[in-house]
């Protein structure tokens, strides 16, 4: 308190260092939670040639543009219920949206895959029926029976509106699951195709199967198993991608399917787990740089504490000698000087943790607006306990040398010099 500017500098530097590291911890945890939760035990994604990571981000996390379309005919073999390696497939049709939320043509079993259930209404029964995610319902205030027109692409503008066809109608609302389905508007693929002027197509299985739109969109199958898989599919039927689950994830044939598709077909296959690891590696470069910067700031903060206490020691030698004469032990002086450094460390650490969570809570709104995923600054993680311990240890070590010198002060010479 005698030199508030020195103390404030130490606290501020500690706040910056600890706050930056803590923000990276919170952000990293929440991003990985979102990515891992949405893996949904999907082993492979099949789509159009392009960037594998882009296809994974667009088909599984819905935060990028699709790589293109593929024909239903080209993936018919993978859809065979008697396939020796594949246990389940889910086609996706991507390309349209409503008020920033993507409209996906798919099958009903996607709910089971992502462990999501309806909390109100029912699944679609007719074309243009939609089921909306919990976040869509909260953000847009849609209710059962509400109708709306979709927009071409992911930006809603007047010239991209499909207002010349029947509007979509909300028939069901999903419960909150923390998965990507919270952010989506789901329907059968025949609805998506109908929006683009292609009528439903019957494959003889008792259900209406739909057509696809032009090649600028990315769309899928209607959500029912094909009984007549050998029937020739019209070339214009297209989907965006196919989510694949293997019967035996560790079988040799399953592991080689990705390479076989990429090398021997016009399709592209990508492993979500593999691409996710690549994404972590790319993110890790920037994260490591920021973490190193935070470490440098923390070390500078420790140096600031050391210099402040060392200078203070020079100015207070006489008072410290008097304390020894009055009965103060070496341990008492060591404790006093150590606590000066620790108090700065404690205040800086607590303010850094608080600042990181406040910033994350503010930044969460920006992230949710852009990516439609919920983030929060209210969650705390066990790594933060380690961060607090390390930060206080750094503050203590910065004060050790001044504290040792204070405890070993030469009483006679110091008092003699006055």
PyMOL commands that set and color helices and strands:
alter all, ss='L'
color gray80, all
select helices_A, chain A and resi 4-37+52-61+73-75+77-79+110-113+134-140+158-160+180-183+189-195+252-264+272-315+317-325+330-371+382-407+411-417
alter helices_A, ss='H'
color red, helices_A
select strands_A, chain A and resi 44-48+70-71+86-98+101-106+118-121+129-132+147-148+151-152+168-174+185-188+201-202+208-209+238-239+241-246+267-270
alter strands_A, ss='S'
color yellow, strands_A
deselect
rebuild
show_as cartoon
